[in-house]
Amino acid sequence: MTFDQGAIESKGLKTIKPVYEDVIVEKRETCQSRDVLMTIVK
């Protein structure tokens, strides 16, 4: 994921950069509400 940190901060908003050990994305063709799409490992 990318974003323009300067543009966000210029609007007076704070940016937080969380650090995760891993992000596991489920590969699906379709999904239903409440399906797990990704798991974030702290």
Backbone as JSON, one array per atom type, in Angstrom:
{
  "sequence": "MTFDQGAIESKGLKTIKPVYEDVIVEKRETCQSRDVLMTIVK",
  "N": [[0.85, -1.16, 0.0], [0.51, 2.21, -0.74], [0.81, 5.71, 0.06], [0.34, 9.28, 0.2], [2.02, 10.74, 2.47], [2.79, 13.34, 3.19], [0.72, 14.93, 2.07], [-1.45, 14.12, 3.59], [-0.65, 14.87, 6.2], [-0.44, 17.63, 5.77], [-3.03, 18.46, 5.85], [-3.52, 18.55, 8.48], [-3.92, 16.15, 9.71], [-3.12, 13.19, 11.54], [-0.69, 10.66, 10.96], [-0.34, 7.21, 11.22], [1.84, 4.57, 11.38], [1.48, 1.42, 11.44], [3.21, -1.53, 12.44], [3.43, -4.74, 11.34], [3.89, -8.24, 11.84], [3.12, -10.05, 9.91], [0.88, -10.23, 7.11], [-1.73, -12.07, 6.12], [-3.32, -12.89, 3.28], [-6.38, -14.02, 2.14], [-7.05, -15.96, -0.66], [-9.59, -15.6, -2.8], [-12.27, -16.17, -5.07], [-14.87, -15.28, -4.87], [-16.8, -13.77, -2.23], [-18.57, -13.78, 0.88], [-20.51, -11.84, 3.2], [-18.93, -11.5, 6.3], [-16.96, -13.36, 5.74], [-13.56, -14.27, 6.17], [-11.1, -12.21, 5.02], [-8.51, -11.35, 5.29], [-5.76, -11.89, 7.53], [-4.16, -10.36, 10.17], [-1.06, -10.44, 11.63], [0.32, -9.64, 14.6]],
  "CA": [[0.0, 0.0, 0.0], [1.25, 3.47, -0.73], [0.0, 6.9, 0.3], [1.09, 10.53, 0.24], [2.04, 11.12, 3.87], [2.83, 14.8, 3.27], [-0.61, 15.47, 1.79], [-2.3, 13.83, 4.76], [-0.2, 15.72, 7.3], [-0.71, 19.04, 5.44], [-4.43, 18.7, 6.22], [-3.6, 18.54, 9.94], [-4.26, 14.82, 10.18], [-1.99, 12.4, 11.99], [-0.49, 9.38, 10.28], [0.18, 6.15, 12.08], [2.38, 3.5, 10.55], [1.58, 0.19, 12.23], [4.15, -2.54, 11.96], [2.9, -6.07, 11.56], [4.8, -9.33, 11.51], [2.69, -10.64, 8.64], [-0.5, -10.07, 6.68], [-2.08, -13.24, 5.33], [-4.49, -12.57, 2.46], [-7.1, -15.2, 1.64], [-7.31, -15.86, -2.09], [-10.97, -16.02, -3.06], [-12.92, -15.65, -6.27], [-16.04, -14.57, -4.37], [-16.87, -13.79, -0.77], [-19.82, -13.44, 1.53], [-20.29, -11.03, 4.4], [-18.35, -12.22, 7.43], [-15.83, -14.19, 5.35], [-12.25, -13.71, 6.52], [-10.37, -11.84, 3.8], [-7.1, -11.28, 5.63], [-5.4, -12.03, 8.93], [-2.99, -9.54, 10.49], [-0.3, -11.03, 12.73], [1.07, -8.58, 15.29]],
  "C": [[0.9, 1.22, 0.0], [0.28, 4.61, -0.46], [0.92, 8.11, 0.35], [1.03, 11.08, 1.66], [2.04, 12.64, 4.03], [1.47, 15.44, 3.04], [-1.55, 15.26, 2.97], [-1.95, 14.76, 5.91], [-0.47, 17.2, 7.03], [-2.15, 19.43, 5.75], [-4.62, 18.7, 7.73], [-3.97, 17.2, 10.52], [-3.0, 14.07, 10.59], [-1.9, 11.12, 11.16], [0.11, 8.41, 11.28], [0.65, 5.04, 11.16], [2.52, 2.24, 11.4], [2.57, -0.79, 11.59], [3.59, -3.9, 12.33], [3.94, -7.1, 11.17], [4.44, -9.93, 10.16], [1.24, -10.28, 8.37], [-0.78, -11.24, 5.74], [-3.39, -12.94, 4.6], [-5.09, -13.87, 1.93], [-7.39, -14.99, 0.16], [-8.68, -16.45, -2.36], [-11.45, -15.43, -4.37], [-14.14, -14.82, -5.89], [-15.99, -14.6, -2.86], [-18.27, -13.38, -0.32], [-19.51, -12.53, 2.71], [-19.84, -11.95, 5.52], [-17.28, -13.23, 7.03], [-14.54, -13.49, 5.77], [-11.5, -13.45, 5.22], [-8.87, -11.71, 4.04], [-6.94, -11.43, 7.14], [-4.14, -11.22, 9.15], [-2.35, -10.12, 11.74], [0.55, -9.93, 13.35], [2.41, -9.07, 15.76]]
}
